[in-house]
Amino acid sequence: RAAELGPANARIQLMIGDVSLRLGRPGAAAAALGRAAELAPDAFPAHLGLAAALLELGELEGAGVALTRARALAPGHPRLSELEERLARRRAP
């Protein structure tokens, strides 16, 4: 219902994405967080969440792009290192 009420509201899309990710629905999370990132390109949580969702989906290139954007927005955030390490392990042969 929230998605219907706020398809152009970055905050609502961010909340939908966060809940979807917590519920183990990375596809739905990636869709909502991608929309949030489009609507609010400077929203660090949208890019960080999008990276996590894409990583869960195995979309490593997209996860890397989202992490790069997140690092540009909040370079010292502690969660970045965790996701970057997970991405590096997934990319390793």
N, C-alpha and C positions, 0 to 999 in steps of 0.2 A: 504494500500500500504506500509506503514512504517513497518508493521509486516512482510511483505514479504521480505523487504530489510534488516531487522535487527533481525531475530529470535534469533540470538545468541549475540545480543547487549543489555546489561542490561539497558543502558541509554534510548534506544528506547522503550524497554518494559516498563520501568518506566513511560515514557511519555504517552504511549498508556494506561497504567493502570490508570494514573491520569486523563486523559481526559475521559476515560470510566466511572470512578467513578463520575466525575462531571456531566456527561450526564445521570446519573441514571442507569447505566448498570453494576451492581456489579459483575455479573458473568464474563463478559469480563474483568473487572478490576482485579478480583481475578486471572484469568488465566495469564494475562500479568504481574501482580505484583508478582505472585508466580514464574514465569519464571525469572523476574528480580532478585528476592531474591536468586534463585538458581545460577544465573550467577555471582552475586555480593553479597555474603553472609554478607558482612560488610556494605551494603548500608542501612542505617537507613530508608530513605524514602520508600524503597521497603517494608520493614517489617511493617512500620507504615501504609502505604496504604493498604497492604494486610490485616492487622488486621481490618481496617475500612470496606473493601469490604466483608470480611468474616462475620463481624458483621451484615452487611446489609442483607446478605444471611441467617443469622440465624445459621451459622456454628460456634457455640460458642467455642468449643474446639480448633479449628484451629485458631480462633481469639485470644484466650488466648496464644497459642504458639507463634504467631507472635508478640503479645504485649510483651511477656517475652523477646524475642530476641531484639525487638526494645529498650526496657528499658536497656538491657545490653549494647547496642551500644551508647545510648544517655540518660542516666538516668535522666537528668534534663529537658528534653524537655517538654514544657507545654502541648502539645497535648496528651501526654501519659495519664495524669490524666483524661482528658475528656473521652478518649476511655475506660480506665479502669473502670470508673464510669458507662458508658453505658453498658459495659460487665457485671458488677456486678448486675445492675438492670435487665438485661435480664436473668441472672442466678437465681435471687431471686424467691422463690416459690410464 
